[in-house]
């Protein structure tokens, strides 16, 4: 590598160091590649210039001929090529990264928006179909999955309303992560429990979380007997009711 290339490397190293603080490793790799390409181009230019000087009978180390100005021109071109090329490469990479990040963010937002619309449609449809308050369905979904259609519990419950495998089999659910299927089956499930306990929503919720068999075995006959149920169920029922009341107040 000649003196001009070392000078270029020094200048470009300083520039890439500054740029690298705000770019990722990929951008720095591109910049380094541009640096090496630029040095190669300048070396080729220098070699060509030296050949021209020699062919013209001049001397590269003196001022007796009018061709020594080629060295100055080469240096200027070298600086211009290296710095401009590197700046353009890094700036282009930064813009590309920002556009990519922006596109990913917009896609996520659009996906979330579409899911929210689909969930609301499924809630309203199931509420009307089975005669269950839509706000109660929302409260259950909020408590069970926080509106995440893809969540899976440690016990194997899946989707928005956390359907167990036996629930899916009972209600003919093919895909528990499908928003419409999950909410339809979950609404049918809570409706059956509410009817079983003569319209008592809290007893229905207790059965939804803790199971009617456990309730029977522990002699749970009213909400006042909730202390006989596991701690999870004791926390579950008032939590759903809290969200339920909040949603109802917002609907007024």
C-alpha positions as protocol buffer text, in pm:
chain_id: "A"
residue {
  index: 1
  type: UNK
  ca { x: 0 y: 0 z: 0 }
}
residue {
  index: 2
  type: UNK
  ca { x: 147 y: 342 z: -95 }
}
residue {
  index: 3
  type: UNK
  ca { x: 164 y: 668 z: 106 }
}
residue {
  index: 4
  type: UNK
  ca { x: -153 y: 806 z: -52 }
}
residue {
  index: 5
  type: UNK
  ca { x: -344 y: 490 z: 41 }
}
residue {
  index: 6
  type: UNK
  ca { x: -221 y: 511 z: 402 }
}
residue {
  index: 7
  type: UNK
  ca { x: -335 y: 871 z: 418 }
}
residue {
  index: 8
  type: UNK
  ca { x: -673 y: 771 z: 281 }
}
residue {
  index: 9
  type: UNK
  ca { x: -701 y: 486 z: 529 }
}
residue {
  index: 10
  type: UNK
  ca { x: -630 y: 727 z: 816 }
}
residue {
  index: 11
  type: UNK
  ca { x: -897 y: 972 z: 700 }
}
residue {
  index: 12
  type: UNK
  ca { x: -1154 y: 704 z: 628 }
}
residue {
  index: 13
  type: UNK
  ca { x: -1087 y: 519 z: 954 }
}
residue {
  index: 14
  type: UNK
  ca { x: -1174 y: 837 z: 1141 }
}
residue {
  index: 15
  type: UNK
  ca { x: -1489 y: 882 z: 935 }
}
residue {
  index: 16
  type: UNK
  ca { x: -1604 y: 520 z: 973 }
}
residue {
  index: 17
  type: UNK
  ca { x: -1541 y: 541 z: 1347 }
}
residue {
  index: 18
  type: UNK
  ca { x: -1780 y: 835 z: 1373 }
}
residue {
  index: 19
  type: UNK
  ca { x: -2040 y: 673 z: 1153 }
}
residue {
  index: 20
  type: UNK
  ca { x: -2015 y: 337 z: 1327 }
}
residue {
  index: 21
  type: UNK
  ca { x: -2152 y: 487 z: 1648 }
}
residue {
  index: 22
  type: UNK
  ca { x: -2490 y: 525 z: 1482 }
}
residue {
  index: 23
  type: UNK
  ca { x: -2495 y: 228 z: 1246 }
}
residue {
  index: 24
  type: UNK
  ca { x: -2512 y: -146 z: 1288 }
}
residue {
  index: 25
  type: UNK
  ca { x: -2231 y: -392 z: 1215 }
}
residue {
  index: 26
  type: UNK
  ca { x: -2372 y: -462 z: 871 }
}
residue {
  index: 27
  type: UNK
  ca { x: -2342 y: -96 z: 776 }
}
residue {
  index: 28
  type: UNK
  ca { x: -1982 y: -89 z: 902 }
}
residue {
  index: 29
  type: UNK
  ca { x: -1896 y: -399 z: 696 }
}
residue {
  index: 30
  type: UNK
  ca { x: -2036 y: -231 z: 386 }
}
residue {
  index: 31
  type: UNK
  ca { x: -1838 y: 82 z: 464 }
}
residue {
  index: 32
  type: UNK
  ca { x: -1516 y: -117 z: 505 }
}
residue {
  index: 33
  type: UNK
  ca { x: -1578 y: -292 z: 175 }
}
residue {
  index: 34
  type: UNK
  ca { x: -1624 y: 47 z: 13 }
}
residue {
  index: 35
  type: UNK
  ca { x: -1297 y: 164 z: 171 }
}
residue {
  index: 36
  type: UNK
  ca { x: -1099 y: -127 z: 26 }
}
residue {
  index: 37
  type: UNK
  ca { x: -1259 y: -82 z: -314 }
}
residue {
  index: 38
  type: UNK
  ca { x: -1175 y: 288 z: -310 }
}
residue {
  index: 39
  type: UNK
  ca { x: -810 y: 227 z: -220 }
}
residue {
  index: 40
  type: UNK
  ca { x: -786 y: -22 z: -502 }
}
residue {
  index: 41
  type: UNK
  ca { x: -930 y: 227 z: -746 }
}
residue {
  index: 42
  type: UNK
  ca { x: -689 y: 498 z: -632 }
}
residue {
  index: 43
  type: UNK
  ca { x: -392 y: 261 z: -655 }
}
residue {
  index: 44
  type: UNK
  ca { x: -491 y: 179 z: -1012 }
}
residue {
  index: 45
  type: UNK
  ca { x: -514 y: 549 z: -1085 }
}
residue {
  index: 46
  type: UNK
  ca { x: -171 y: 611 z: -931 }
}
residue {
  index: 47
  type: UNK
  ca { x: -20 y: 331 z: -1138 }
}
residue {
  index: 48
  type: UNK
  ca { x: -173 y: 473 z: -1450 }
}
residue {
  index: 49
  type: UNK
  ca { x: -42 y: 820 z: -1361 }
}
residue {
  index: 50
  type: UNK
  ca { x: 308 y: 684 z: -1300 }
}
residue {
  index: 51
  type: UNK
  ca { x: 301 y: 508 z: -1635 }
}
residue {
  index: 52
  type: UNK
  ca { x: 196 y: 829 z: -1806 }
}
residue {
  index: 53
  type: UNK
  ca { x: 477 y: 1023 z: -1637 }
}
residue {
  index: 54
  type: UNK
  ca { x: 736 y: 762 z: -1733 }
}
residue {
  index: 55
  type: UNK
  ca { x: 616 y: 746 z: -2091 }
}
residue {
  index: 56
  type: UNK
  ca { x: 641 y: 1124 z: -2115 }
}
residue {
  index: 57
  type: UNK
  ca { x: 1002 y: 1116 z: -1994 }
}
residue {
  index: 58
  type: UNK
  ca { x: 927 y: 1295 z: -1674 }
}
residue {
  index: 59
  type: UNK
  ca { x: 1045 y: 1232 z: -1319 }
}
residue {
  index: 60
  type: UNK
  ca { x: 800 y: 1170 z: -1039 }
}
residue {
  index: 61
  type: UNK
  ca { x: 1042 y: 1309 z: -776 }
}
residue {
  index: 62
  type: UNK
  ca { x: 1130 y: 1648 z: -920 }
}
residue {
  index: 63
  type: UNK
  ca { x: 971 y: 1958 z: -1064 }
}
residue {
  index: 64
  type: UNK
  ca { x: 1172 y: 1974 z: -1383 }
}
residue {
  index: 65
  type: UNK
  ca { x: 874 y: 1866 z: -1587 }
}
residue {
  index: 66
  type: UNK
  ca { x: 518 y: 1975 z: -1592 }
}
residue {
  index: 67
  type: UNK
  ca { x: 379 y: 1635 z: -1500 }
}
residue {
  index: 68
  type: UNK
  ca { x: 449 y: 1637 z: -1125 }
}
residue {
  index: 69
  type: UNK
  ca { x: 111 y: 1801 z: -1083 }
}
residue {
  index: 70
  type: UNK
  ca { x: -31 y: 1456 z: -1146 }
}
residue {
  index: 71
  type: UNK
  ca { x: 57 y: 1360 z: -787 }
}
residue {
  index: 72
  type: UNK
  ca { x: -148 y: 1649 z: -648 }
}
residue {
  index: 73
  type: UNK
  ca { x: -437 y: 1567 z: -878 }
}
residue {
  index: 74
  type: UNK
  ca { x: -420 y: 1202 z: -777 }
}
residue {
  index: 75
  type: UNK
  ca { x: -429 y: 1297 z: -407 }
}
residue {
  index: 76
  type: UNK
  ca { x: -731 y: 1521 z: -460 }
}
residue {
  index: 77
  type: UNK
  ca { x: -914 y: 1253 z: -657 }
}
residue {
  index: 78
  type: UNK
  ca { x: -819 y: 998 z: -391 }
}
residue {
  index: 79
  type: UNK
  ca { x: -964 y: 1207 z: -110 }
}
residue {
  index: 80
  type: UNK
  ca { x: -1275 y: 1286 z: -310 }
}
residue {
  index: 81
  type: UNK
  ca { x: -1334 y: 926 z: -410 }
}
residue {
  index: 82
  type: UNK
  ca { x: -1275 y: 775 z: -68 }
}
residue {
  index: 83
  type: UNK
  ca { x: -1469 y: 1017 z: 149 }
}
residue {
  index: 84
  type: UNK
  ca { x: -1757 y: 1066 z: -92 }
}
residue {
  index: 85
  type: UNK
  ca { x: -1794 y: 697 z: -166 }
}
residue {
  index: 86
  type: UNK
  ca { x: -1786 y: 602 z: 203 }
}
residue {
  index: 87
  type: UNK
  ca { x: -2028 y: 878 z: 302 }
}
residue {
  index: 88
  type: UNK
  ca { x: -2271 y: 781 z: 28 }
}
residue {
  index: 89
  type: UNK
  ca { x: -2247 y: 412 z: 120 }
}
residue {
  index: 90
  type: UNK
  ca { x: -2311 y: 468 z: 491 }
}
residue {
  index: 91
  type: UNK
  ca { x: -2586 y: 725 z: 433 }
}
residue {
  index: 92
  type: UNK
  ca { x: -2758 y: 486 z: 191 }
}
residue {
  index: 93
  type: UNK
  ca { x: -2729 y: 204 z: 444 }
}
residue {
  index: 94
  type: UNK
  ca { x: -2872 y: 421 z: 723 }
}
residue {
  index: 95
  type: UNK
  ca { x: -3166 y: 522 z: 507 }
}
residue {
  index: 96
  type: UNK
  ca { x: -3227 y: 160 z: 405 }
}
residue {
  index: 97
  type: UNK
  ca { x: -3217 y: 46 z: 771 }
}
residue {
  index: 98
  type: UNK
  ca { x: -3461 y: 320 z: 875 }
}
residue {
  index: 99
  type: UNK
  ca { x: -3700 y: 233 z: 593 }
}
residue {
  index: 100
  type: UNK
  ca { x: -3682 y: -137 z: 682 }
}
residue {
  index: 101
  type: UNK
  ca { x: -3747 y: -67 z: 1050 }
}
residue {
  index: 102
  type: UNK
  ca { x: -4031 y: 169 z: 962 }
}
residue {
  index: 103
  type: UNK
  ca { x: -4189 y: -92 z: 733 }
}
residue {
  index: 104
  type: UNK
  ca { x: -4166 y: -362 z: 1001 }
}
residue {
  index: 105
  type: UNK
  ca { x: -4327 y: -130 z: 1257 }
}
residue {
  index: 106
  type: UNK
  ca { x: -4608 y: -40 z: 1021 }
}
residue {
  index: 107
  type: UNK
  ca { x: -4669 y: -408 z: 940 }
}
residue {
  index: 108
  type: UNK
  ca { x: -4691 y: -490 z: 1311 }
}
residue {
  index: 109
  type: UNK
  ca { x: -4931 y: -202 z: 1372 }
}
residue {
  index: 110
  type: UNK
  ca { x: -5146 y: -310 z: 1078 }
}
residue {
  index: 111
  type: UNK
  ca { x: -5146 y: -671 z: 1197 }
}
residue {
  index: 112
  type: UNK
  ca { x: -5248 y: -565 z: 1550 }
}
residue {
  index: 113
  type: UNK
  ca { x: -5522 y: -344 z: 1411 }
}
residue {
  index: 114
  type: UNK
  ca { x: -5661 y: -623 z: 1194 }
}
residue {
  index: 115
  type: UNK
  ca { x: -5653 y: -866 z: 1488 }
}
residue {
  index: 116
  type: UNK
  ca { x: -5836 y: -619 z: 1711 }
}
residue {
  index: 117
  type: UNK
  ca { x: -6108 y: -571 z: 1451 }
}
residue {
  index: 118
  type: UNK
  ca { x: -6144 y: -946 z: 1403 }
}
residue {
  index: 119
  type: UNK
  ca { x: -6162 y: -1006 z: 1778 }
}
residue {
  index: 120
  type: UNK
  ca { x: -6432 y: -743 z: 1822 }
}
residue {
  index: 121
  type: UNK
  ca { x: -6637 y: -887 z: 1537 }
}
residue {
  index: 122
  type: UNK
  ca { x: -6610 y: -1238 z: 1683 }
}
residue {
  index: 123
  type: UNK
  ca { x: -6709 y: -1113 z: 2030 }
}
residue {
  index: 124
  type: UNK
  ca { x: -7018 y: -933 z: 1903 }
}
residue {
  index: 125
  type: UNK
  ca { x: -7116 y: -1228 z: 1685 }
}
residue {
  index: 126
  type: UNK
  ca { x: -7081 y: -1484 z: 1967 }
}
residue {
  index: 127
  type: UNK
  ca { x: -7252 y: -1257 z: 2219 }
}
residue {
  index: 128
  type: UNK
  ca { x: -7554 y: -1226 z: 1994 }
}
residue {
  index: 129
  type: UNK
  ca { x: -7549 y: -1595 z: 1897 }
}
residue {
  index: 130
  type: UNK
  ca { x: -7541 y: -1734 z: 2253 }
}
residue {
  index: 131
  type: UNK
  ca { x: -7702 y: -1453 z: 2450 }
}
residue {
  index: 132
  type: UNK
  ca { x: -7393 y: -1363 z: 2655 }
}
residue {
  index: 133
  type: UNK
  ca { x: -7301 y: -1004 z: 2740 }
}
residue {
  index: 134
  type: UNK
  ca { x: -7022 y: -894 z: 2503 }
}
residue {
  index: 135
  type: UNK
  ca { x: -6852 y: -710 z: 2788 }
}
residue {
  index: 136
  type: UNK
  ca { x: -6834 y: -1033 z: 2988 }
}
residue {
  index: 137
  type: UNK
  ca { x: -6665 y: -1206 z: 2694 }
}
residue {
  index: 138
  type: UNK
  ca { x: -6417 y: -918 z: 2670 }
}
residue {
  index: 139
  type: UNK
  ca { x: -6347 y: -941 z: 3043 }
}
residue {
  index: 140
  type: UNK
  ca { x: -6277 y: -1315 z: 3020 }
}
residue {
  index: 141
  type: UNK
  ca { x: -6047 y: -1267 z: 2721 }
}
residue {
  index: 142
  type: UNK
  ca { x: -5867 y: -983 z: 2899 }
}
residue {
  index: 143
  type: UNK
  ca { x: -5808 y: -1204 z: 3203 }
}
residue {
  index: 144
  type: UNK
  ca { x: -5728 y: -1524 z: 3017 }
}
residue {
  index: 145
  type: UNK
  ca { x: -5495 y: -1400 z: 2742 }
}
residue {
  index: 146
  type: UNK
  ca { x: -5484 y: -1020 z: 2740 }
}
residue {
  index: 147
  type: UNK
  ca { x: -5620 y: -1043 z: 2383 }
}
residue {
  index: 148
  type: UNK
  ca { x: -5328 y: -1251 z: 2254 }
}
residue {
  index: 149
  type: UNK
  ca { x: -5469 y: -1513 z: 2013 }
}
residue {
  index: 150
  type: UNK
  ca { x: -5151 y: -1723 z: 2022 }
}
residue {
  index: 151
  type: UNK
  ca { x: -5091 y: -1764 z: 2395 }
}
residue {
  index: 152
  type: UNK
  ca { x: -5050 y: -2112 z: 2545 }
}
residue {
  index: 153
  type: UNK
  ca { x: -5059 y: -2178 z: 2919 }
}
residue {
  index: 154
  type: UNK
  ca { x: -4839 y: -2423 z: 3108 }
}
residue {
  index: 155
  type: UNK
  ca { x: -5146 y: -2645 z: 3145 }
}
residue {
  index: 156
  type: UNK
  ca { x: -5202 y: -2652 z: 2769 }
}
residue {
  index: 157
  type: UNK
  ca { x: -5488 y: -2402 z: 2744 }
}
residue {
  index: 158
  type: UNK
  ca { x: -5478 y: -2222 z: 2410 }
}
residue {
  index: 159
  type: UNK
  ca { x: -5585 y: -1899 z: 2249 }
}
residue {
  index: 160
  type: UNK
  ca { x: -5791 y: -1600 z: 2352 }
}
residue {
  index: 161
  type: UNK
  ca { x: -6029 y: -1778 z: 2590 }
}
residue {
  index: 162
  type: UNK
  ca { x: -5774 y: -2044 z: 2691 }
}
residue {
  index: 163
  type: UNK
  ca { x: -5950 y: -2354 z: 2569 }
}
residue {
  index: 164
  type: UNK
  ca { x: -5826 y: -2688 z: 2700 }
}
residue {
  index: 165
  type: UNK
  ca { x: -5785 y: -2980 z: 2457 }
}
residue {
  index: 166
  type: UNK
  ca { x: -6103 y: -3142 z: 2592 }
}
residue {
  index: 167
  type: UNK
  ca { x: -6293 y: -2817 z: 2528 }
}
residue {
  index: 168
  type: UNK
  ca { x: -6170 y: -2808 z: 2171 }
}
residue {
  index: 169
  type: UNK
  ca { x: -6281 y: -3168 z: 2120 }
}
residue {
  index: 170
  type: UNK
  ca { x: -6621 y: -3105 z: 2279 }
}
residue {
  index: 171
  type: UNK
  ca { x: -6697 y: -2798 z: 2069 }
}
residue {
  index: 172
  type: UNK
  ca { x: -6538 y: -2918 z: 1747 }
}
residue {
  index: 173
  type: UNK
  ca { x: -6260 y: -2660 z: 1742 }
}
residue {
  index: 174
  type: UNK
  ca { x: -6013 y: -2739 z: 1465 }
}
residue {
  index: 175
  type: UNK
  ca { x: -5775 y: -2452 z: 1532 }
}
residue {
  index: 176
  type: UNK
  ca { x: -5781 y: -2308 z: 1887 }
}
residue {
  index: 177
  type: UNK
  ca { x: -5566 y: -2017 z: 1767 }
}
residue {
  index: 178
  type: UNK
  ca { x: -5828 y: -1913 z: 1517 }
}
residue {
  index: 179
  type: UNK
  ca { x: -5994 y: -1604 z: 1662 }
}
residue {
  index: 180
  type: UNK
  ca { x: -6349 y: -1682 z: 1554 }
}
residue {
  index: 181
  type: UNK
  ca { x: -6335 y: -2050 z: 1650 }
}
residue {
  index: 182
  type: UNK
  ca { x: -6183 y: -1980 z: 1988 }
}
residue {
  index: 183
  type: UNK
  ca { x: -6427 y: -1709 z: 2091 }
}
residue {
  index: 184
  type: UNK
  ca { x: -6726 y: -1904 z: 1963 }
}
residue {
  index: 185
  type: UNK
  ca { x: -6632 y: -2211 z: 2168 }
}
residue {
  index: 186
  type: UNK
  ca { x: -6532 y: -2009 z: 2474 }
}
residue {
  index: 187
  type: UNK
  ca { x: -6860 y: -1822 z: 2472 }
}
residue {
  index: 188
  type: UNK
  ca { x: -7058 y: -2144 z: 2444 }
}
residue {
  index: 189
  type: UNK
  ca { x: -6857 y: -2281 z: 2733 }
}
residue {
  index: 190
  type: UNK
  ca { x: -6925 y: -1992 z: 2972 }
}
residue {
  index: 191
  type: UNK
  ca { x: -7289 y: -1979 z: 2862 }
}
residue {
  index: 192
  type: UNK
  ca { x: -7339 y: -2342 z: 2964 }
}
residue {
  index: 193
  type: UNK
  ca { x: -7190 y: -2276 z: 3307 }
}
residue {
  index: 194
  type: UNK
  ca { x: -7396 y: -1962 z: 3364 }
}
residue {
  index: 195
  type: UNK
  ca { x: -7710 y: -2158 z: 3273 }
}
residue {
  index: 196
  type: UNK
  ca { x: -7601 y: -2445 z: 3499 }
}
residue {
  index: 197
  type: UNK
  ca { x: -7592 y: -2208 z: 3796 }
}
residue {
  index: 198
  type: UNK
  ca { x: -7922 y: -2036 z: 3715 }
}
residue {
  index: 199
  type: UNK
  ca { x: -7773 y: -1724 z: 3560 }
}
residue {
  index: 200
  type: UNK
  ca { x: -7516 y: -1663 z: 3834 }
}
residue {
  index: 201
  type: UNK
  ca { x: -7222 y: -1513 z: 3645 }
}
residue {
  index: 202
  type: UNK
  ca { x: -6974 y: -1548 z: 3930 }
}
residue {
  index: 203
  type: UNK
  ca { x: -7055 y: -1914 z: 3981 }
}
residue {
  index: 204
  type: UNK
  ca { x: -7024 y: -1964 z: 3606 }
}
residue {
  index: 205
  type: UNK
  ca { x: -6680 y: -1799 z: 3613 }
}
residue {
  index: 206
  type: UNK
  ca { x: -6578 y: -2017 z: 3906 }
}
residue {
  index: 207
  type: UNK
  ca { x: -6667 y: -2327 z: 3705 }
}
residue {
  index: 208
  type: UNK
  ca { x: -6493 y: -2189 z: 3395 }
}
residue {
  index: 209
  type: UNK
  ca { x: -6167 y: -2157 z: 3585 }
}
residue {
  index: 210
  type: UNK
  ca { x: -6183 y: -2420 z: 3857 }
}
residue {
  index: 211
  type: UNK
  ca { x: -6416 y: -2679 z: 3708 }
}
residue {
  index: 212
  type: UNK
  ca { x: -6767 y: -2780 z: 3815 }
}
residue {
  index: 213
  type: UNK
  ca { x: -6651 y: -3120 z: 3942 }
}
residue {
  index: 214
  type: UNK
  ca { x: -6409 y: -2958 z: 4186 }
}
residue {
  index: 215
  type: UNK
  ca { x: -6683 y: -2720 z: 4296 }
}
residue {
  index: 216
  type: UNK
  ca { x: -6914 y: -3011 z: 4366 }
}
residue {
  index: 217
  type: UNK
  ca { x: -6650 y: -3211 z: 4551 }
}
residue {
  index: 218
  type: UNK
  ca { x: -6570 y: -2910 z: 4771 }
}
residue {
  index: 219
  type: UNK
  ca { x: -6936 y: -2833 z: 4837 }
}
residue {
  index: 220
  type: UNK
  ca { x: -6925 y: -2493 z: 4670 }
}
residue {
  index: 221
  type: UNK
  ca { x: -7288 y: -2383 z: 4646 }
}
residue {
  index: 222
  type: UNK
  ca { x: -7255 y: -2005 z: 4618 }
}
residue {
  index: 223
  type: UNK
  ca { x: -6998 y: -1734 z: 4561 }
}
residue {
  index: 224
  type: UNK
  ca { x: -6954 y: -1716 z: 4938 }
}
residue {
  index: 225
  type: UNK
  ca { x: -6793 y: -2060 z: 4921 }
}
residue {
  index: 226
  type: UNK
  ca { x: -6520 y: -1943 z: 4682 }
}
residue {
  index: 227
  type: UNK
  ca { x: -6264 y: -1969 z: 4964 }
}
residue {
  index: 228
  type: UNK
  ca { x: -6292 y: -2347 z: 4927 }
}
residue {
  index: 229
  type: UNK
  ca { x: -6151 y: -2325 z: 4576 }
}
residue {
  index: 230
  type: UNK
  ca { x: -5782 y: -2299 z: 4477 }
}
residue {
  index: 231
  type: UNK
  ca { x: -5615 y: -1961 z: 4517 }
}
residue {
  index: 232
  type: UNK
  ca { x: -5605 y: -1916 z: 4140 }
}
residue {
  index: 233
  type: UNK
  ca { x: -5983 y: -1936 z: 4119 }
}
residue {
  index: 234
  type: UNK
  ca { x: -6025 y: -1709 z: 4421 }
}
residue {
  index: 235
  type: UNK
  ca { x: -5828 y: -1444 z: 4234 }
}
residue {
  index: 236
  type: UNK
  ca { x: -5975 y: -1520 z: 3893 }
}
residue {
  index: 237
  type: UNK
  ca { x: -6343 y: -1450 z: 3960 }
}
residue {
  index: 238
  type: UNK
  ca { x: -6306 y: -1101 z: 4112 }
}
residue {
  index: 239
  type: UNK
  ca { x: -6051 y: -1008 z: 3844 }
}
residue {
  index: 240
  type: UNK
  ca { x: -6291 y: -1094 z: 3562 }
}
residue {
  index: 241
  type: UNK
  ca { x: -6573 y: -913 z: 3741 }
}
residue {
  index: 242
  type: UNK
  ca { x: -6354 y: -605 z: 3778 }
}
residue {
  index: 243
  type: UNK
  ca { x: -6286 y: -593 z: 3403 }
}
residue {
  index: 244
  type: UNK
  ca { x: -6650 y: -673 z: 3332 }
}
residue {
  index: 245
  type: UNK
  ca { x: -6772 y: -376 z: 3533 }
}
residue {
  index: 246
  type: UNK
  ca { x: -6512 y: -150 z: 3374 }
}
residue {
  index: 247
  type: UNK
  ca { x: -6617 y: -248 z: 3024 }
}
residue {
  index: 248
  type: UNK
  ca { x: -6984 y: -204 z: 3110 }
}
residue {
  index: 249
  type: UNK
  ca { x: -6921 y: 145 z: 3245 }
}
residue {
  index: 250
  type: UNK
  ca { x: -6737 y: 236 z: 2924 }
}
residue {
  index: 251
  type: UNK
  ca { x: -7028 y: 110 z: 2716 }
}
residue {
  index: 252
  type: UNK
  ca { x: -7280 y: 338 z: 2886 }
}
